[in-house]
Amino acid sequence: MKTTAHRDELLSTIVLDPTLHPVIDDLAGLERLVPVAPGETESLAIFRNQLPGLLALRGRGQAHTEQVRRLILLLAREKGQVERWIDVANALTLLTNASNLALLLLPTRSEDDVWAREQFGRNLLRHARRNGDGEDIALARRAVGDLPQRPAHLALPTSAAAVAEMIETMARRVGALQPKPQDEPEPGAPRAWALEQADSLKAYFAAAPGLADLLDGACKLFALIDDLRRGYRPTGMDDAAIEGGLILAYARLLRIALWPARSAPDVATKIAARDLVRARDADPDRLGALWEIAFGQGETVAGQSNRFLNIDEIG
């Protein structure tokens, strides 16, 4: 995958992939992991226990960020190409944001997960301190949660075997952060995309999900979660189902937040989703923070074109 713009590269001469590939982001990709089971509680518990690792999410988010940078550099060389490529930029931005939000939404289940979450969390806080105000910093802290004062990867090994293990671990992690393009990805699975798949990226951005359907799905999950909480039994299945339900519900709400409103019903849905999240006092605070971050990102995309509606200007 080409990640940087070479000095002689031009958007007008990029060789585009003629095949239209199905593009799916890391939040939407969670839907395919919900199994068919005898009951909803069991289904959500199984879903919770087969969530993806975080290294791959970090890799896709980073890969799409690099493609956005590459596109910006190339647009500076051919400003007349902006209109043709704007929805490629929008698609890559959505894919990046979805990966990064999923990284903070999903649980850590391994040392690699902890490392990926911590690395991204520190980067998010650093960005907020450099480019945001006090409110942005506070929001980032809520989303990231508590981080160790000393980054885990700075702990020095004390033996030759530990040094070898550290080198092997870092090589594996660096490799995971550089995803390779796949000719035939598993149907419904997220993957990394490049500018060469511009037509597929445009089609992804054009086919916005039904925001009202996502909200309805989240509300149904919340009803089940609240029932489980009221009749709580300290069983592994109930605990896993509640956590799995929260992850899936907020994944749907984050998608509502990220996609720009294209109509009055979309505006109403986004406002209803915002009100719903703010009323969910019993849910972990970091989930509400993720929603606020995603909502701001969606508003940024919407503000770039009169094709979309900004919620803050309306409601």
C-alpha positions, 0 to 999 in steps of 0.5 A, spaced: 500 500 500 502 506 497 502 511 504 506 517 501 505 522 495 512 521 491 514 527 488 512 526 481 505 523 483 499 526 481 491 525 482 490 525 475 494 519 473 493 515 479 491 508 476 485 506 480 482 499 481 476 498 477 473 493 481 468 496 486 469 493 493 464 493 499 467 497 504 465 497 511 468 501 517 470 498 524 464 500 528 459 497 522 463 491 522 461 489 529 454 487 527 457 481 523 460 478 530 453 478 533 451 470 532 444 467 532 443 464 539 437 461 542 436 468 546 438 475 546 442 475 552 446 469 550 447 472 543 450 478 546 454 474 551 457 470 545 458 477 541 462 480 547 467 474 548 469 474 540 470 481 539 476 483 535 483 485 538 485 492 538 492 492 534 488 491 527 484 497 529 490 501 530 493 499 524 487 501 520 486 507 523 493 509 522 493 507 515 487 511 513 490 517 516 496 516 512 492 516 506 488 522 508 495 526 508 497 523 502 491 526 499 492 532 502 499 533 499 496 531 492 490 536 492 495 541 493 499 539 487 492 539 483 487 544 486 482 543 480 481 535 483 478 537 489 471 536 487 473 529 484 476 527 490 472 530 496 468 524 498 474 520 498 477 524 503 470 524 507 470 516 506 477 516 509 476 520 515 470 516 517 474 510 516 479 513 520 474 516 526 471 509 526 477 505 527 479 510 533 473 510 536 472 502 536 479 502 539 477 506 545 470 502 545 472 495 545 475 492 551 482 490 552 484 482 553 491 482 551 498 485 552 497 487 545 490 490 546 493 494 552 499 497 548 495 499 542 489 503 547 495 506 551 499 508 545 493 511 542 490 514 548 496 518 549 496 521 542 489 523 543 491 527 549 497 530 546 493 532 540 488 535 545 493 539 549 496 542 542 490 543 538 484 544 543 481 548 549 480 546 556 473 542 554 477 538 549 482 536 554 477 534 559 473 530 553 479 526 551 481 524 558 474 522 559 474 518 553 481 515 555 480 514 562 486 513 567 493 511 563 499 509 567 504 515 569 509 511 565 508 508 558 509 501 559 513 500 553 519 504 556 520 499 562 527 496 560 528 489 560 533 486 565 535 480 561 538 477 554 531 473 554 527 479 556 531 483 551 529 478 545 522 478 547 521 485 547 524 486 540 520 480 538 514 483 541 515 490 538 516 487 531 510 484 531 506 490 533 509 494 528 507 489 523 500 489 525 500 497 525 502 496 517 496 492 514 497 489 507 492 490 502 488 484 501 485 482 494 479 478 496 477 480 503 473 476 508 466 479 506 463 484 511 470 484 514 474 491 515 480 492 511 485 498 510 484 502 503 488 506 499 487 512 494 487 507 488 480 504 491 477 511 490 471 509 487 469 504 492 471 509 497 466 514 494 460 508 494 461 507 501 460 514 503 454 515 498 451 509 501 450 512 508 447 507 513 439 509 515 440 513 522 433 512 524 434 504 524 441 505 528 437 509 533 432 504 533 437 498 534 440 501 540 434 503 543 432 495 543 439 494 546 438 499 552 431 496 553 434 489 554 440 491 558 436 495 563 432 489 564 438 485 565 440 490 570 434 490 574 433 483 575 441 482 575 444 475 577 451 475 578 452 470 572 458 470 567 453 470 562 449 476 564 455 480 565 458 479 558 451 480 555 450 487 559 457 489 556 456 486 549 450 490 549 453 496 551 458 495 546 454 494 540 449 499 542 454 505 543 457 502 536 450 504 533 450 511 536 457 512 534 455 511 527 449 516 528 454 521 530 459 520 525 455 520 519 453 527 516 446 529 516 443 529 509 436 530 511 431 533 516 429 526 519 437 525 519 437 531 523 432 529 528 435 522 529 442 525 531 438 530 536 434 524 539 441 520 539 444 525 543 439 526 548 439 519 549 446 518 550 446 524 555 440 521 559 444 514 560 447 516 567 448 509 569 452 507 563 460 508 563 462 516 563 467 514 557 462 512 553 458 518 553 465 522 552 466 517 545 459 520 543 461 527 544 467 526 540 464 522 534 458 527 534 464 533 533 467 529 528 461 528 524 459 536 525 466 537 522 464 533 516 458 536 515 460 543 515 465 542 509 459 542 504 452 545 503 450 537 501 449 536 509 446 539 515 449 541 521 446 539 527 449 545 532 446 550 527 439 547 527 438 544 534 
